[in-house]
Amino acid sequence: MRETLVSFLMEYPDDWQLPLAGWVDAITDWLIAEGGMVWDALSYVILFVVVRTERFLLWLPWSAMLVIFFVVAAFVVGPKLAAALSGGFLFIASLGMWDPSMATLAMVLVATAMAVMIGIPVGILMSKYEVLNRLIRPVLDLMQTLPSFVYLIPVVMIFSIGRIPALLATLIYAAPPVIRLTNLGIRQTASDVVEAGRSMGSTSMQLLLKIQLPLALPSIMAGINQTVMMALGMVVIASMIGAGGLGVEVFRGIGRLEVGRGFVGGICIVVLAVIIDRLTQQAIEGQGESHNG
């Protein structure tokens, strides 16, 4: 009896171990077998949007893209900062990385748009229903703490190698911030403002659209900013399964020990991140100032 107890304390029994890996494999096999038509339809839609976005960005001459960006950025952040950020695009073109950068930008834009379209409604529902909030928060914790490479396994098994699994892995990795901060922004809306709206006869939908969402907009924009940054952070990993773009340059530089090639790809990712971060940060500050004013 004593030897059995000592053996039990020293080594966990094999027959007590949870077959979690087997459960995950069974769920994945079921999804592959039963969801064929759904995955095919989803693949078609995603590929159509990504390819069209990338082709449009590559169709535009770099000079035209620079002018369009400057005009839009000047409207958002002012001409001085717009000129500096446009210089970032000029720097990317001077390194010969324009086409890979546009491919990366296309994937980030589509992944961010999908994350926003999914994340904002989910965040609104979480703020309205406490049961959903308690159910979804652990899922978001899992999505944010699970190692990035783990996302690649199920999406590759379902969609094979290519842009579709790369984009979906990026979406899963980048979506939690916009969901969390939408939920947080609505919950932090001043209660006296909401009560004033109710006292004036506003419906729940009117309260949401005319009071809560406008007041939560700086928080939502901060969530979008973090989502874009996380999507950019995923491009190198996603290049392993066919994302293309700048991540391929970094990945090939690592694989072939070409330090310069990897550095150039990496610095272009940094420049893109800085450009997008400055734009969204200024938009957040502008929203905050408009509400304070």
Backbone bond lengths (Angstrom), bond angles and torsions (degrees), N, CA, C in turn:
res aa  C-N    CA-C-N  psi(-1)  N-CA   C-N-CA  omega(-1)  CA-C   N-CA-C  phi
1 M - - - 1.463 - - 1.526 110.71 -
2 R 1.319 115.40 -43.01 1.460 120.20 -179.11 1.526 110.50 -65.47
3 E 1.353 116.66 -40.76 1.460 120.21 179.46 1.527 110.97 -65.56
4 T 1.327 116.42 -37.55 1.464 120.50 177.86 1.527 111.25 -63.95
5 L 1.339 115.90 -42.30 1.460 120.40 179.49 1.520 111.11 -64.74
6 V 1.343 116.11 -43.10 1.466 120.32 179.66 1.529 110.19 -63.18
7 S 1.360 115.77 -42.30 1.459 120.31 179.02 1.524 111.19 -62.92
8 F 1.351 116.26 -39.19 1.466 120.85 179.04 1.528 111.57 -65.09
9 L 1.341 116.06 -40.65 1.458 119.98 -178.69 1.523 112.18 -72.71
10 M 1.321 117.49 -27.92 1.457 121.10 -177.52 1.532 112.34 -83.00
11 E 1.339 117.28 -33.89 1.461 120.53 -175.85 1.518 109.99 -140.52
12 Y 1.344 115.58 127.38 1.467 120.22 -177.75 1.529 109.38 -68.34
13 P 1.327 118.38 133.26 1.473 120.96 -177.07 1.524 112.30 -63.71
14 D 1.347 115.38 137.86 1.467 120.27 -179.64 1.522 112.24 -63.49
15 D 1.330 116.32 -37.07 1.462 118.66 -176.83 1.529 112.96 -76.64
16 W 1.332 118.33 -1.88 1.462 122.24 175.90 1.529 112.20 -97.97
17 Q 1.321 117.25 -4.56 1.460 120.53 -174.79 1.529 110.91 -78.28
18 L 1.334 115.26 137.15 1.467 120.93 179.01 1.532 109.85 -73.50
19 P 1.319 118.04 131.06 1.475 121.23 179.43 1.531 111.97 -81.17
20 L 1.350 116.54 53.70 1.457 120.41 -175.35 1.530 111.65 -61.87
21 A 1.340 116.64 -42.14 1.463 119.80 179.67 1.525 110.62 -59.18
22 G 1.329 116.40 -41.83 1.464 120.16 178.50 1.512 112.38 -64.52
23 W 1.336 117.25 -39.11 1.459 120.88 177.71 1.523 111.02 -62.41
24 V 1.347 116.15 -45.23 1.473 120.13 -179.99 1.523 110.35 -63.34
25 D 1.341 116.70 -42.13 1.470 120.24 177.98 1.527 111.09 -61.31
26 A 1.334 116.40 -41.07 1.475 120.29 -179.58 1.527 110.81 -65.14
27 I 1.343 117.11 -42.04 1.471 120.63 178.59 1.524 110.49 -64.28
28 T 1.340 116.38 -42.42 1.470 120.33 179.41 1.519 110.86 -63.48
29 D 1.325 117.33 -44.49 1.473 120.91 178.30 1.529 110.94 -61.20
30 W 1.329 116.58 -39.76 1.467 120.10 178.87 1.525 111.19 -65.19
31 L 1.333 116.06 -41.98 1.464 119.98 179.13 1.520 111.06 -63.15
32 I 1.331 116.49 -40.11 1.461 119.91 179.75 1.527 110.66 -67.16
33 A 1.340 116.66 -42.15 1.465 120.85 -176.00 1.521 112.62 -73.61
34 E 1.338 117.18 -40.73 1.460 120.65 -171.79 1.526 114.49 -95.57
35 G 1.327 116.90 -17.87 1.470 118.50 -173.95 1.510 114.34 -106.25
36 G 1.331 117.39 23.58 1.460 120.55 -174.87 1.517 113.95 -54.51
37 M 1.336 117.80 -50.56 1.457 121.14 -177.42 1.530 111.58 -65.97
38 V 1.330 115.28 -38.09 1.476 119.29 179.18 1.520 110.42 -64.37
39 W 1.358 116.44 -46.32 1.465 119.62 -178.66 1.520 111.02 -65.43
40 D 1.343 116.86 -37.30 1.470 119.79 178.65 1.528 110.94 -63.39
41 A 1.335 116.51 -43.65 1.469 120.16 179.76 1.529 110.79 -65.62
42 L 1.334 115.46 -43.35 1.465 119.80 178.96 1.527 110.72 -62.91
43 S 1.334 116.47 -41.73 1.464 121.03 178.97 1.526 111.05 -60.73
44 Y 1.335 116.11 -42.83 1.466 119.91 -178.63 1.524 110.86 -62.88
45 V 1.326 116.75 -46.23 1.467 120.42 -178.01 1.527 111.00 -63.84
46 I 1.342 116.12 -47.97 1.468 120.23 -177.37 1.523 110.50 -63.51
47 L 1.338 115.90 -46.50 1.466 119.23 -178.36 1.519 110.96 -63.44
48 F 1.325 117.22 -38.67 1.465 120.99 178.83 1.524 110.45 -60.72
49 V 1.331 116.87 -47.33 1.470 120.61 -177.45 1.528 110.84 -67.16
50 V 1.336 117.19 -45.51 1.466 120.38 -177.58 1.520 111.15 -64.38
51 V 1.333 116.33 -47.07 1.466 120.11 -177.50 1.518 110.63 -64.32
52 R 1.342 117.59 -43.65 1.472 120.05 -179.75 1.534 110.94 -64.41
53 T 1.323 116.91 -40.80 1.468 119.90 178.82 1.516 110.78 -63.99
54 E 1.332 116.61 -45.16 1.464 120.18 -179.82 1.523 111.03 -64.81
55 R 1.331 117.04 -42.99 1.465 119.72 179.96 1.521 111.56 -63.16
56 F 1.326 116.79 -37.64 1.462 119.72 178.74 1.524 110.86 -65.21
57 L 1.339 116.94 -44.42 1.465 120.08 -179.73 1.523 111.59 -65.79
58 L 1.333 116.48 -35.80 1.463 119.82 178.60 1.526 111.87 -78.14
59 W 1.338 116.75 -26.69 1.465 120.60 178.10 1.521 111.73 -69.04
60 L 1.327 116.11 -35.14 1.459 119.49 178.39 1.525 110.07 -67.73
61 P 1.322 118.98 130.69 1.466 119.96 172.22 1.532 110.26 -60.47
62 W 1.306 116.27 149.64 1.463 118.71 -176.43 1.528 111.26 -59.31
63 S 1.341 116.41 -34.00 1.470 119.53 -179.66 1.534 111.16 -67.70
64 A 1.339 115.89 -39.94 1.463 119.41 178.44 1.523 110.70 -66.50
65 M 1.330 115.94 -41.03 1.469 120.33 177.96 1.529 110.08 -61.34
66 L 1.320 116.00 -39.21 1.464 120.52 -179.59 1.528 110.79 -64.50
67 V 1.328 117.00 -42.61 1.466 121.51 179.98 1.529 110.72 -65.73
68 I 1.344 115.81 -45.67 1.475 120.29 179.65 1.525 110.42 -60.77
69 F 1.333 115.49 -45.21 1.465 119.13 179.88 1.521 111.07 -61.95
70 F 1.336 117.23 -42.95 1.460 120.23 -178.54 1.524 110.99 -61.86
71 V 1.330 117.12 -43.33 1.468 120.85 -179.46 1.527 110.58 -62.18
72 V 1.351 115.98 -47.33 1.464 119.84 -179.63 1.527 110.75 -64.86
73 A 1.342 116.47 -45.30 1.462 120.35 -178.54 1.527 111.43 -65.54
74 A 1.328 117.17 -37.73 1.466 120.11 178.76 1.523 111.08 -62.10
75 F 1.319 116.41 -36.57 1.462 120.60 177.78 1.526 111.32 -67.14
76 V 1.357 116.73 -34.51 1.462 121.07 -176.23 1.523 112.05 -85.80
77 V 1.342 116.85 -46.22 1.473 119.70 -170.60 1.519 113.60 -119.22
78 G 1.319 118.00 -2.78 1.455 119.68 -178.74 1.525 111.36 97.62
79 P 1.343 116.98 156.00 1.473 120.62 -173.27 1.528 114.75 -65.34
80 K 1.340 118.49 -34.97 1.467 119.72 -176.60 1.523 111.29 -65.41
81 L 1.324 116.39 -52.22 1.459 119.62 179.53 1.523 110.80 -67.28
82 A 1.341 117.00 -33.82 1.461 120.25 177.71 1.526 110.93 -61.96
83 A 1.323 116.58 -39.57 1.463 120.41 178.50 1.530 110.44 -65.35
84 A 1.340 116.59 -40.59 1.466 119.99 179.09 1.527 111.08 -65.52
85 L 1.331 117.00 -42.71 1.455 120.45 179.72 1.527 111.17 -68.65
86 S 1.325 117.43 -35.83 1.462 120.38 175.33 1.523 110.42 -63.49
87 G 1.329 116.00 -32.54 1.463 119.61 174.93 1.522 111.82 -61.49
88 G 1.337 117.28 -29.09 1.456 120.59 176.05 1.517 111.36 -64.53
89 F 1.321 117.01 -43.16 1.472 120.78 176.21 1.526 110.81 -64.43
90 L 1.336 116.71 -38.58 1.464 120.54 177.87 1.523 110.47 -63.72
91 F 1.319 116.86 -38.01 1.468 121.67 177.71 1.532 110.42 -64.02
92 I 1.326 116.84 -42.40 1.474 120.92 177.74 1.522 110.44 -61.03
93 A 1.355 117.16 -43.79 1.463 120.56 179.32 1.524 111.01 -63.45
94 S 1.337 116.99 -37.20 1.467 120.53 -178.83 1.525 112.26 -67.18
95 L 1.325 117.71 -21.20 1.465 121.49 178.48 1.526 111.97 -88.99
96 G 1.334 116.59 -0.65 1.460 119.65 -179.51 1.514 113.29 75.83
97 M 1.333 117.14 23.22 1.462 121.66 -175.73 1.529 111.95 -113.57
98 W 1.334 116.74 24.16 1.459 118.65 -175.84 1.527 111.76 -64.49
99 D 1.329 117.54 -50.59 1.465 120.72 -177.15 1.533 112.38 -62.90
100 P 1.348 119.29 -48.51 1.470 118.29 176.26 1.530 112.94 -60.86
101 S 1.328 116.94 -34.32 1.464 120.05 179.61 1.521 111.18 -67.87
102 M 1.326 116.95 -39.02 1.463 119.88 177.91 1.532 110.94 -67.77
103 A 1.351 117.13 -36.05 1.466 120.14 176.17 1.520 110.50 -64.01
104 T 1.326 116.53 -42.67 1.467 120.63 177.35 1.523 110.97 -65.29
105 L 1.337 116.42 -43.88 1.460 120.65 179.74 1.527 111.00 -61.03
106 A 1.334 116.94 -39.22 1.465 120.61 178.82 1.521 110.83 -61.65
107 M 1.348 116.83 -45.02 1.456 119.70 -179.08 1.530 111.37 -66.33
108 V 1.337 116.43 -40.36 1.462 120.30 179.67 1.524 110.76 -65.97
109 L 1.329 117.37 -42.10 1.466 120.87 179.43 1.522 111.56 -62.97
110 V 1.344 116.62 -44.94 1.468 119.60 -179.32 1.521 110.56 -67.70
111 A 1.345 117.53 -43.85 1.470 120.59 179.30 1.522 110.73 -62.43
112 T 1.340 116.92 -40.97 1.468 120.48 179.68 1.526 110.62 -67.32
113 A 1.339 117.01 -42.01 1.471 120.22 178.93 1.524 110.75 -61.23
114 M 1.336 116.72 -42.79 1.467 120.30 178.21 1.521 110.89 -65.11
115 A 1.338 116.33 -41.29 1.465 120.04 179.34 1.526 111.23 -62.89
116 V 1.332 116.76 -39.49 1.463 120.63 179.62 1.529 110.61 -68.94
117 M 1.333 117.26 -42.97 1.463 120.50 -179.13 1.525 112.02 -64.83
118 I 1.316 116.11 -32.06 1.470 120.16 177.45 1.528 110.76 -87.08
119 G 1.335 116.16 -42.94 1.459 121.06 -169.81 1.512 115.03 -70.36
120 I 1.336 117.70 -41.94 1.461 119.57 -177.88 1.529 111.50 -64.80
121 P 1.344 120.23 -48.64 1.476 118.38 175.63 1.522 113.73 -59.77
122 V 1.344 117.01 -39.55 1.471 119.70 178.63 1.525 110.06 -64.44
123 G 1.340 117.15 -42.73 1.463 120.58 178.04 1.518 112.16 -62.62
124 I 1.334 116.96 -38.35 1.473 120.65 177.31 1.526 110.26 -63.53
125 L 1.338 116.78 -46.12 1.468 120.54 179.67 1.532 110.87 -62.78
126 M 1.333 117.20 -38.97 1.472 120.28 178.09 1.526 111.43 -63.40
127 S 1.335 116.21 -36.15 1.468 119.08 -179.47 1.525 111.89 -73.14
128 K 1.332 117.04 -24.16 1.460 121.19 -177.19 1.528 112.73 -91.23
129 Y 1.325 116.66 -30.93 1.474 120.80 -174.62 1.528 109.30 -124.15
130 E 1.330 115.88 111.86 1.456 120.90 -176.18 1.525 112.03 -64.36
131 V 1.325 117.00 -31.59 1.475 120.05 178.67 1.525 110.03 -61.93
132 L 1.338 116.30 -45.91 1.460 120.09 177.68 1.524 111.11 -63.34
133 N 1.315 116.52 -39.29 1.458 120.87 178.66 1.531 110.79 -58.81
134 R 1.327 116.78 -44.84 1.458 120.21 -178.89 1.516 112.37 -70.90
135 L 1.333 116.90 -29.54 1.460 120.27 179.69 1.529 112.08 -78.21
136 I 1.331 116.77 -39.46 1.461 120.54 -172.43 1.529 112.03 -83.64
137 R 1.323 118.43 -30.49 1.467 119.95 -177.70 1.520 113.60 -56.85
138 P 1.353 119.84 -44.30 1.474 118.19 176.03 1.521 113.01 -62.49
139 V 1.339 117.14 -33.15 1.466 120.51 177.74 1.531 109.80 -65.54
140 L 1.327 116.88 -41.88 1.464 120.47 177.57 1.522 110.89 -64.95
141 D 1.338 116.81 -39.03 1.464 120.02 176.22 1.523 110.58 -59.54
142 L 1.328 116.04 -43.02 1.464 120.87 179.03 1.524 110.80 -64.34
143 M 1.323 116.78 -43.43 1.472 120.76 -179.29 1.524 111.84 -62.78
144 Q 1.343 116.93 -33.54 1.461 120.20 -176.61 1.523 113.23 -86.21
145 T 1.327 117.76 -23.65 1.464 120.38 -176.17 1.528 113.20 -102.16
146 L 1.328 117.72 -18.75 1.454 120.62 179.02 1.530 108.93 -65.89
147 P 1.344 118.48 134.04 1.472 119.87 178.85 1.521 111.90 -55.53
148 S 1.323 115.55 143.07 1.465 120.91 -173.40 1.529 112.21 -58.40
149 F 1.317 117.81 -37.65 1.457 120.91 -176.97 1.529 111.98 -63.81
150 V 1.335 116.72 -26.40 1.459 119.87 -177.94 1.525 111.03 -65.30
151 Y 1.346 117.05 -30.91 1.464 120.09 178.99 1.530 111.74 -62.78
152 L 1.334 115.68 -28.88 1.458 119.29 -173.39 1.523 112.64 -70.66
153 I 1.349 116.96 -28.49 1.466 120.18 -172.65 1.527 112.06 -64.89
154 P 1.354 119.74 -56.05 1.476 117.99 -177.64 1.523 113.65 -67.42
155 V 1.337 118.07 -37.94 1.471 118.69 -177.63 1.525 111.47 -69.00
156 V 1.330 117.36 -33.65 1.463 119.73 176.72 1.523 110.51 -69.44
157 M 1.332 116.99 -38.57 1.462 119.84 179.08 1.533 111.45 -64.86
158 I 1.319 116.77 -36.17 1.472 120.29 -178.42 1.525 112.09 -82.64
159 F 1.351 116.86 -42.56 1.474 120.16 -172.43 1.523 114.06 -110.91
160 S 1.326 118.80 -0.48 1.457 123.52 -176.97 1.539 109.65 66.97
161 I 1.347 116.62 -164.70 1.457 121.57 -177.33 1.525 109.78 -86.54
162 G 1.327 117.03 141.24 1.459 120.38 176.91 1.517 111.92 151.39
163 R 1.311 115.45 -169.62 1.462 120.56 -176.57 1.517 112.52 -72.09
164 I 1.324 117.17 -31.08 1.466 120.14 -176.83 1.527 111.36 -62.66
165 P 1.338 119.73 -54.46 1.468 118.09 177.54 1.524 112.83 -63.00
166 A 1.336 116.86 -33.13 1.466 119.69 177.96 1.525 110.72 -63.12
167 L 1.334 116.18 -43.73 1.463 119.84 -179.27 1.525 111.29 -68.63
168 L 1.338 117.46 -40.68 1.465 120.47 -179.67 1.527 110.88 -66.45
169 A 1.335 116.96 -39.53 1.466 119.72 176.53 1.528 110.29 -62.93
170 T 1.335 116.42 -40.48 1.471 120.71 177.06 1.522 110.93 -64.27
171 L 1.323 116.44 -40.81 1.470 121.43 179.00 1.526 111.00 -61.66
172 I 1.316 117.34 -47.63 1.471 121.43 -179.12 1.526 110.28 -61.95
173 Y 1.330 115.66 -40.69 1.464 120.15 -177.57 1.535 112.03 -70.87
174 A 1.348 116.46 -34.11 1.464 120.22 -171.06 1.517 115.10 -97.59
175 A 1.341 118.33 -12.41 1.465 120.44 -173.45 1.534 115.85 -72.25
176 P 1.342 120.64 -34.17 1.471 119.59 -173.37 1.528 116.53 -53.53
177 P 1.362 121.04 -40.85 1.472 118.40 -177.11 1.522 114.26 -58.96
178 V 1.335 117.77 -43.61 1.463 119.00 -178.09 1.525 110.67 -69.06
179 I 1.329 117.99 -31.88 1.468 120.46 176.71 1.524 109.93 -67.30
180 R 1.327 116.14 -49.23 1.471 120.47 -177.87 1.522 112.08 -61.47
181 L 1.332 116.77 -46.52 1.464 119.37 -173.57 1.525 112.33 -77.27
182 T 1.319 117.97 -24.78 1.468 119.40 170.63 1.521 109.81 -66.28
183 N 1.317 116.29 -47.85 1.469 121.89 177.01 1.530 110.77 -57.76
184 L 1.333 116.17 -47.57 1.467 120.84 -178.47 1.528 111.72 -64.86
185 G 1.332 116.35 -43.12 1.463 119.71 -177.94 1.517 112.38 -62.24
186 I 1.328 117.40 -42.02 1.467 120.49 179.67 1.520 110.83 -69.28
187 R 1.348 116.63 -40.11 1.466 119.75 179.80 1.526 112.24 -65.75
188 Q 1.331 117.08 -28.14 1.464 120.52 -178.00 1.532 112.78 -90.04
189 T 1.318 117.08 3.50 1.466 119.57 175.34 1.529 109.64 -59.77
190 A 1.312 116.86 132.74 1.464 121.31 -176.62 1.526 111.18 -55.12
191 S 1.326 115.47 126.52 1.466 120.23 -176.10 1.522 112.35 -64.78
192 D 1.361 117.60 -32.90 1.454 119.01 -179.30 1.532 111.68 -67.76
193 V 1.351 116.13 -32.14 1.465 119.50 177.36 1.526 109.87 -68.49
194 V 1.336 116.32 -42.59 1.467 120.64 178.50 1.520 110.55 -63.48
195 E 1.331 116.73 -43.31 1.475 120.13 179.27 1.519 111.46 -64.23
196 A 1.334 116.41 -36.49 1.462 119.66 177.22 1.532 110.59 -63.64
197 G 1.340 115.90 -39.74 1.462 119.42 177.36 1.519 111.72 -64.64
198 R 1.341 116.48 -41.40 1.465 120.15 178.66 1.532 110.70 -64.28
199 S 1.319 115.77 -40.43 1.467 119.13 -177.80 1.528 111.89 -65.63
200 M 1.332 115.80 -22.70 1.464 119.66 178.48 1.530 111.79 -91.06
201 G 1.338 116.49 7.15 1.461 120.68 173.90 1.512 115.30 89.38
202 S 1.325 117.52 16.54 1.459 119.83 179.93 1.532 110.35 -71.00
203 T 1.327 115.64 141.20 1.458 120.21 175.13 1.530 109.22 -79.69
204 S 1.320 116.49 170.90 1.469 120.85 179.27 1.514 111.26 -59.46
205 M 1.339 116.67 -40.93 1.466 120.39 179.55 1.520 111.17 -67.21
206 Q 1.326 117.23 -39.49 1.464 120.27 177.63 1.525 111.24 -65.94
207 L 1.335 117.08 -39.87 1.459 120.77 176.02 1.528 111.12 -59.73
208 L 1.337 115.43 -42.71 1.463 120.16 -178.61 1.520 111.20 -66.27
209 L 1.337 117.10 -49.16 1.458 121.16 -172.55 1.528 113.32 -77.25
210 K 1.348 116.66 -33.51 1.467 119.48 -172.73 1.530 114.17 -102.54
211 I 1.333 117.25 -16.25 1.467 119.41 -177.64 1.527 111.48 -123.06
212 Q 1.328 116.61 -59.58 1.463 120.10 -171.06 1.527 113.18 -68.36
213 L 1.338 116.67 -50.08 1.468 118.76 -179.03 1.536 112.74 -64.69
214 P 1.344 119.69 -44.53 1.472 118.05 176.78 1.523 113.02 -59.54
215 L 1.347 117.52 -41.24 1.461 120.05 179.31 1.526 112.00 -70.80
216 A 1.332 116.65 -28.04 1.471 120.65 -179.87 1.521 112.45 -87.51
217 L 1.340 117.80 -2.20 1.459 120.81 -173.39 1.534 113.76 -59.29
218 P 1.349 120.57 -41.47 1.477 118.42 176.23 1.522 112.68 -58.75
219 S 1.329 117.05 -40.01 1.460 120.48 178.09 1.529 110.80 -66.48
220 I 1.325 117.08 -40.86 1.465 120.86 178.94 1.524 110.31 -64.75
221 M 1.326 117.02 -41.52 1.462 120.37 178.26 1.521 111.45 -63.90
222 A 1.333 116.46 -36.37 1.469 119.53 175.64 1.519 110.47 -63.80
223 G 1.318 116.49 -38.15 1.462 120.16 176.73 1.512 111.85 -64.71
224 I 1.340 117.18 -40.37 1.463 121.07 177.87 1.529 109.83 -64.25
225 N 1.336 116.07 -40.85 1.464 120.37 177.59 1.530 111.24 -58.38
226 Q 1.322 117.12 -46.73 1.461 120.51 179.29 1.526 111.35 -66.26
227 T 1.324 116.68 -36.02 1.466 120.51 178.38 1.528 110.87 -62.71
228 V 1.338 116.79 -43.28 1.469 120.47 178.75 1.526 110.29 -63.34
229 M 1.335 116.63 -43.45 1.463 119.77 -179.66 1.527 111.77 -63.07
230 M 1.325 116.93 -40.22 1.465 120.56 179.24 1.528 110.81 -69.52
231 A 1.334 117.07 -35.16 1.462 120.06 176.59 1.524 110.58 -64.61
232 L 1.321 116.83 -41.84 1.464 120.07 176.74 1.526 111.39 -64.93
233 G 1.333 116.19 -35.64 1.455 119.93 178.74 1.515 113.20 -68.23
234 M 1.327 116.83 -17.35 1.464 121.49 -177.60 1.522 112.39 -92.64
235 V 1.344 119.04 -9.72 1.459 120.18 -170.30 1.524 112.82 -66.43
236 V 1.331 117.68 -33.80 1.460 119.79 179.74 1.521 110.37 -68.43
237 I 1.335 115.86 -44.50 1.468 119.91 179.39 1.522 109.96 -66.10
238 A 1.340 116.91 -42.16 1.463 120.51 -179.02 1.521 112.17 -66.37
239 S 1.345 117.25 -22.38 1.468 119.44 178.30 1.525 111.70 -64.58
240 M 1.314 117.40 -20.69 1.463 121.17 178.53 1.522 111.94 -67.58
241 I 1.321 117.47 -21.20 1.464 120.05 -178.58 1.531 111.56 -118.09
242 G 1.329 116.48 21.38 1.454 119.26 170.70 1.502 116.83 103.44
243 A 1.343 118.24 22.09 1.463 119.80 -179.45 1.515 112.45 -70.07
244 G 1.332 117.02 -31.50 1.455 120.39 -176.86 1.516 111.39 75.84
245 G 1.331 116.45 -169.77 1.453 121.09 176.16 1.512 113.55 78.35
246 L 1.324 114.85 -153.10 1.464 121.07 -175.48 1.522 112.83 -66.30
247 G 1.328 116.76 -29.13 1.464 119.37 179.49 1.507 112.09 -60.33
248 V 1.344 117.38 -33.32 1.468 121.05 177.92 1.520 110.53 -63.47
249 E 1.343 116.16 -40.59 1.463 119.66 179.67 1.531 111.03 -62.37
250 V 1.316 116.00 -43.36 1.468 120.01 178.52 1.529 110.38 -65.82
251 F 1.329 116.26 -44.87 1.454 121.04 -177.80 1.530 111.37 -63.75
252 R 1.332 116.78 -42.27 1.465 119.99 177.93 1.517 111.17 -68.28
253 G 1.327 116.44 -36.59 1.459 118.93 176.76 1.518 112.12 -61.24
254 I 1.338 116.24 -38.63 1.462 120.37 177.55 1.527 110.32 -68.91
255 G 1.347 115.82 -46.58 1.459 120.08 -176.17 1.517 113.59 -65.05
256 R 1.329 117.10 -33.93 1.462 121.21 -176.83 1.529 112.57 -102.38
257 L 1.328 116.40 5.38 1.467 122.27 -178.38 1.529 111.49 56.80
258 E 1.338 115.92 36.24 1.460 121.59 175.54 1.525 107.81 -96.96
259 V 1.321 115.02 91.74 1.467 120.90 -172.62 1.527 111.36 -60.98
260 G 1.336 115.84 -43.48 1.465 119.08 -178.29 1.506 112.68 -62.33
261 R 1.330 117.07 -42.37 1.462 121.02 -179.32 1.523 110.81 -64.01
262 G 1.329 115.91 -44.93 1.465 119.58 178.46 1.517 111.83 -64.29
263 F 1.345 116.31 -38.78 1.466 119.78 -179.53 1.519 111.36 -66.12
264 V 1.339 116.68 -42.61 1.469 120.28 -179.63 1.524 110.29 -62.54
265 G 1.361 117.35 -45.31 1.459 119.96 177.16 1.514 111.91 -61.10
266 G 1.336 116.09 -41.66 1.463 120.35 -179.76 1.515 112.55 -66.04
267 I 1.334 117.05 -41.75 1.470 119.82 -177.94 1.527 110.16 -68.31
268 C 1.337 117.76 -31.67 1.468 119.91 176.60 1.526 111.00 -68.15
269 I 1.329 116.76 -37.33 1.469 119.85 175.09 1.525 109.87 -62.41
270 V 1.331 116.79 -41.51 1.465 121.09 178.75 1.530 110.42 -62.31
271 V 1.334 116.97 -43.91 1.460 120.57 -179.29 1.531 110.65 -63.26
272 L 1.332 116.79 -43.42 1.467 119.95 176.51 1.524 110.79 -60.00
273 A 1.332 115.83 -42.56 1.465 120.21 -179.74 1.524 111.00 -62.51
274 V 1.326 116.70 -42.96 1.471 120.74 179.89 1.527 110.47 -63.91
275 I 1.344 117.27 -43.71 1.461 121.31 -179.83 1.532 110.45 -59.19
276 I 1.337 115.99 -50.64 1.466 119.99 -176.99 1.527 110.59 -68.29
277 D 1.326 116.93 -38.03 1.462 120.23 -179.38 1.524 111.23 -64.31
278 R 1.322 116.87 -44.52 1.474 119.59 -179.28 1.528 110.98 -64.82
279 L 1.319 116.78 -40.04 1.463 119.78 179.22 1.530 111.15 -62.20
280 T 1.338 116.17 -49.34 1.459 119.18 -176.69 1.526 111.55 -70.85
281 Q 1.328 117.47 -35.21 1.464 119.79 178.29 1.521 111.05 -63.81
282 Q 1.329 116.27 -42.39 1.464 119.55 178.10 1.528 111.13 -65.54
283 A 1.333 116.01 -36.27 1.464 119.38 176.94 1.523 110.65 -64.58
284 I 1.343 116.91 -39.92 1.464 121.46 177.64 1.526 110.34 -62.50
285 E 1.351 116.44 -46.39 1.464 120.36 -179.95 1.522 111.41 -63.53
286 G 1.331 115.63 -37.88 1.454 119.38 177.93 1.519 112.28 -64.60
287 Q 1.335 116.91 -39.63 1.458 120.15 177.12 1.516 111.20 -65.81
288 G 1.354 116.03 -40.79 1.456 119.16 179.29 1.505 112.48 -63.41
289 E 1.371 116.54 -41.55 1.455 120.84 179.92 1.526 111.37 -66.57
290 S 1.355 116.31 -37.69 1.469 119.36 -179.39 1.523 111.07 -65.56
291 H 1.340 116.80 -36.84 1.482 119.11 179.64 1.527 110.88 -75.68
292 N 1.357 116.30 -35.51 1.472 118.16 178.26 1.524 110.82 -69.32
293 G 1.329 114.23 -32.78 1.468 117.41 179.73 1.514 110.92 -72.25
